[in-house]
Amino acid sequence: MAVTDLQAQLEGRLNQAGLLPYLDKDESRFVDLEDDFFVELVARDSTKLPEIGRIVEEVRSGNPRVKTLVRAHWEIEDVGRPYPAYNPKTGTPRTAASYPVDLKSGQGTTQIWVEVSTLASMVFKGRGLDVKGIVRDNVAEQLSKGGASYWDPERFPRLEINANMAEYIASRNSALKQ
């Protein structure tokens, strides 16, 4: 089986199910890894993931050489005002602020939280950077990653920006301005 055959088979099955229009062909990938195949399908609508995943699993079950990743393409709708952060296990306050970020994928929506430590906020403010803008940029960067680096905001709805990460982000922003 060639990777083009696999692509044609999967796209044909998705088309029969009426799901092909929901596939982002620019972000989806079909890769021949010599001994295996890697298929990354990116849906424009997160509500279609279960149906797409079922079809992919049916095709994959007939060929164990196929490794798959099915994910949604998310867009940032809004970054809200910060709230005090609390430890999710104990409920005790943390020295951080939690920013709600609303995401949209077709008809699907989800909310994630980005926790920015007080030291990270101090780094950003000391360099004249907008913390809310940094949160937006950081989430956008995480969402842009595919393959093994893929972050699923529905399964892992929390991100963190600590002081070390803030120093890196601030230095990267300074280099971009020069």
C-alpha positions as CSV (number, residue, x, y, z in Angstrom):
1,M,0.0,0.0,0.0
2,A,1.3,3.5,-0.9
3,V,0.6,6.6,1.1
4,T,-1.5,7.9,-1.8
5,D,-3.7,4.8,-1.6
6,L,-4.2,5.3,2.1
7,Q,-5.1,8.9,1.6
8,A,-7.6,8.1,-1.2
9,Q,-9.1,5.4,1.0
10,L,-9.5,7.6,4.0
11,E,-10.8,10.6,2.0
12,G,-13.2,8.4,0.1
13,R,-14.6,7.0,3.4
14,L,-14.9,10.5,4.9
15,N,-16.6,11.7,1.7
16,Q,-19.2,8.9,1.8
17,A,-19.9,9.9,5.4
18,G,-20.3,13.5,4.4
19,L,-17.3,14.5,6.6
20,L,-14.8,15.5,3.9
21,P,-15.8,19.2,3.9
22,Y,-14.9,19.3,7.6
23,L,-11.3,18.1,6.9
24,D,-8.6,20.8,6.8
25,K,-6.6,19.5,3.9
26,D,-3.9,22.2,4.4
27,E,-3.1,21.0,7.9
28,S,-3.8,17.3,7.5
29,R,-0.8,15.1,6.6
30,F,-0.2,11.6,5.1
31,V,3.4,10.6,5.6
32,D,5.2,7.4,4.4
33,L,7.8,6.5,7.1
34,E,9.2,3.5,5.1
35,D,7.9,0.8,7.5
36,D,4.9,2.7,8.8
37,F,2.5,5.4,7.7
38,F,1.6,8.5,9.8
39,V,-1.8,10.1,9.2
40,E,-2.7,13.4,10.9
41,L,-6.2,14.5,10.2
42,V,-7.3,18.0,11.2
43,A,-11.0,18.8,11.5
44,R,-12.4,22.3,11.1
45,D,-15.1,21.4,13.6
46,S,-14.4,19.7,16.9
47,T,-17.9,18.3,17.1
48,K,-17.0,16.0,14.1
49,L,-14.0,14.4,15.8
50,P,-15.8,11.3,17.1
51,E,-17.2,10.5,13.7
52,I,-13.9,11.1,11.9
53,G,-12.1,9.1,14.6
54,R,-14.4,6.2,14.1
55,I,-13.7,6.1,10.3
56,V,-10.0,6.4,10.9
57,E,-10.1,3.6,13.4
58,E,-11.9,1.4,11.0
59,V,-9.3,2.0,8.3
60,R,-6.4,1.7,10.8
61,S,-7.7,-1.6,12.2
62,G,-7.2,-3.2,8.8
63,N,-3.6,-2.0,8.6
64,P,-1.5,-2.0,11.8
65,R,1.3,-0.1,10.1
66,V,-0.9,3.1,10.1
67,K,-0.3,5.5,13.1
68,T,-3.0,8.1,13.4
69,L,-3.7,11.4,15.1
70,V,-7.1,13.1,14.7
71,R,-7.4,16.6,16.1
72,A,-9.4,19.8,15.7
73,H,-8.3,23.2,14.4
74,W,-9.0,25.7,17.2
75,E,-9.2,29.5,17.0
76,I,-9.0,31.9,19.9
77,E,-12.3,33.8,20.4
78,D,-11.4,35.8,23.5
79,V,-9.0,36.1,26.4
80,G,-10.8,37.2,29.5
81,R,-9.7,39.2,32.5
82,P,-7.6,37.4,35.0
83,Y,-8.9,35.7,38.2
84,P,-6.9,34.6,41.2
85,A,-5.4,31.2,40.7
86,Y,-6.1,28.3,43.0
87,N,-4.4,24.9,43.4
88,P,-6.8,22.5,41.7
89,K,-6.2,19.7,44.2
90,T,-6.3,21.6,47.5
91,G,-8.2,24.8,46.6
92,T,-5.5,26.9,48.2
93,P,-4.6,30.2,46.6
94,R,-1.5,30.4,44.4
95,T,0.7,33.3,43.6
96,A,-0.6,33.5,40.1
97,A,-3.4,34.9,37.9
98,S,-5.6,32.6,35.8
99,Y,-6.7,33.9,32.4
100,P,-9.8,32.3,30.8
101,V,-9.4,31.7,27.0
102,D,-12.4,30.8,24.9
103,L,-11.7,28.6,21.9
104,K,-13.9,27.8,18.9
105,S,-13.7,25.0,16.3
106,G,-16.6,25.0,13.9
107,Q,-19.7,24.5,16.1
108,G,-17.5,23.3,19.1
109,T,-16.4,25.6,21.9
110,T,-14.2,25.1,24.9
111,Q,-12.6,27.2,27.6
112,I,-9.1,26.8,28.8
113,W,-7.2,28.5,31.6
114,V,-3.7,30.0,31.4
115,E,-2.0,30.4,34.7
116,V,0.6,33.2,34.8
117,S,2.8,33.3,37.9
118,T,3.2,36.5,39.7
119,L,7.0,36.5,38.9
120,A,6.1,36.0,35.2
121,S,3.7,38.9,35.3
122,M,6.5,41.0,36.9
123,V,8.9,40.1,34.0
124,F,6.3,41.1,31.4
125,K,5.3,44.3,33.0
126,G,9.0,45.2,33.7
127,R,9.7,44.9,29.9
128,G,6.5,46.8,29.0
129,L,4.7,43.7,27.6
130,D,1.0,43.2,27.7
131,V,0.3,40.1,29.8
132,K,-3.1,39.4,28.1
133,G,-1.4,39.7,24.7
134,I,1.3,37.3,25.8
135,V,-1.4,34.8,27.0
136,R,-3.1,35.0,23.5
137,D,0.2,34.5,21.7
138,N,1.2,31.6,23.9
139,V,-2.1,29.8,23.3
140,A,-1.9,30.5,19.6
141,E,1.6,29.0,19.5
142,Q,0.5,25.9,21.3
143,L,-2.5,25.5,19.0
144,S,-0.2,25.8,15.9
145,K,1.7,22.7,16.8
146,G,0.8,19.4,15.2
147,G,2.1,15.8,15.2
148,A,3.8,14.6,18.4
149,S,3.8,18.1,19.8
150,Y,0.0,18.5,19.5
151,W,-1.8,19.9,22.5
152,D,-5.4,19.0,23.0
153,P,-7.2,21.8,24.8
154,E,-10.2,19.7,25.6
155,R,-8.1,17.0,27.4
156,F,-5.6,19.4,28.9
157,P,-7.5,22.7,29.6
158,R,-4.7,24.3,31.6
159,L,-1.5,26.0,30.5
160,E,1.1,27.7,32.7
161,I,3.5,30.5,32.1
162,N,6.2,30.5,34.9
163,A,9.1,33.0,35.5
164,N,11.6,31.0,33.4
165,M,9.1,30.8,30.4
166,A,8.4,34.5,30.9
167,E,12.1,35.3,30.6
168,Y,12.3,33.3,27.3
169,I,9.2,34.9,25.9
170,A,10.3,38.4,26.9
171,S,13.8,37.9,25.3
172,R,12.2,36.5,22.2
173,N,9.9,39.5,21.9
174,S,12.8,41.9,22.4
175,A,14.8,40.1,19.6
176,L,11.8,40.4,17.3
177,K,11.5,44.2,17.9
178,Q,15.1,44.8,16.8
